[in-house]
């Protein structure tokens, strides 16, 4: 019968351990999805404790910046041209809906004016984005 000596050293091969750590690091870096939402304007949304999740298939997105700039689906537009652009875009749309992303520093009247433009075109699904 052969017994191990106390003098025999147990040795762990660290080269393969380092390879394994780097492979795991590369795996997690590649498998992680980095989500970057398109941001056209620097808008600070107001906060709300009771907000609903908005479905992804909204037709129009209107962004209103603090400097008075308005975009419709990412394209700059004046308030006067908004009605015409919404009317042209809603002809082909089965679901007429609008999401308004307005900076919290914008006067309430300007947001209501944009909502009124949508309402005149019989767009009843009007949402205001909050954080």
QUIQUICOR-V398745 format. One line per field, one symbol per residue. ss: DSSP state (H for helix, E for strand, - for the rest). psi: psi as a letter, one per 20 degrees, with the letter a starting at -180 (. if undefined). A space follows every 10 residues. Layout:
# QUIQUICOR-V398745
ss->???
psi->???
This chain:
# QUIQUICOR-V398745
ss->---------- ---HHHHHHH HHHHHHHHHH H--------- ---------- ---------E EEEE-----E EE--EEE-HH HHHHHHHHHH ------EEEE EE-----HHH HHHHHHHHHH ----EEEE-- -
psi->ppqqqhippp ppoighghgg ghggggghgh ippopoppoh qnpoqqqqhn qqppqilqgp opporhjjpp qokippqqhh igggghgghi gipgooqppp npqiipphhh ghgghhghhh jkoinpqppr .
